[in-house]
Amino acid sequence: MESLATVMREFGVYISVLEPGPVRTAFFANVGGHVDNISDDDPYGELIKRFNGRWLRLARVVSPPNQSPT
């Protein structure tokens, strides 16, 4: 839609796009988002640890529902 804004304006149609930021939901609780039981010889161990760290940081960034991010 946004890409058509300039074309549609010629026909008197004005387009606005609202894109909300992330919000805290039960998604993280339901999905878990953390991989446990990584063995020392796991070839994907380092990748899994990075995934766990990024998932945790993402969980901290989102805001509660109906509240703007700070």
N, C-alpha and C positions, 0 to 999 in steps of 0.2 A: 504494500500500500504506500509506504513512504516514498518509494521510487516513482510512483505515479503522481505525487503531489504537484509537481511543476506542470505536468500535462493537464491534470484535472482542474487546476486553477484557471486555465483559459476558459473552462466551461462553467466557472462560478462555484466549483466544488473545492472546499478547503479541507485539508486533512491534517489531523493532529494525532500524534502517536504518544501514548502514555506507556512507559516501561517501568514497572515497579522494581525496586531492588529486592534482594533476598530477604526472606522472612523465616523466623524460627518456626518449625512445625515438628510434628512427631516423626518426620521422615528418618532422622538420624537414630531415634530410639527403635524404630521398627526395622531398619536395615542393619543397624549395628555399626557398620563402617569400620570395624577394626578386625584385623586378622590375627588370631592368637596361634600359639603352638608352632612357632617357627623354629625348625631344627637348625642347629649350627652348620650343617652341611647342605642346607637347602640352597640350590643355585639361584633361587629368586628371593632369598632372605633379605638382601639389601634393598631390592625393589619394594618388597612388602613393607619394610620398615619406613621407607620414604612415603609409601601410600598411607600408612597409618598416621604419620606426622601431618601430611597434607589434609587428610580427612579431619583430623582433630582441629587444625587451624581453620578449616572451612566451617566447622561446627561452631566455632567461637565468633566468626564474622557475621553470621546471619542474625537478624533482629527478631524479637518476639512478634507474633502476629499483631497487626494494628499499631505498630510502633516504628517510627523512622529510625534508620541506623544512626549511630552517633559518630 
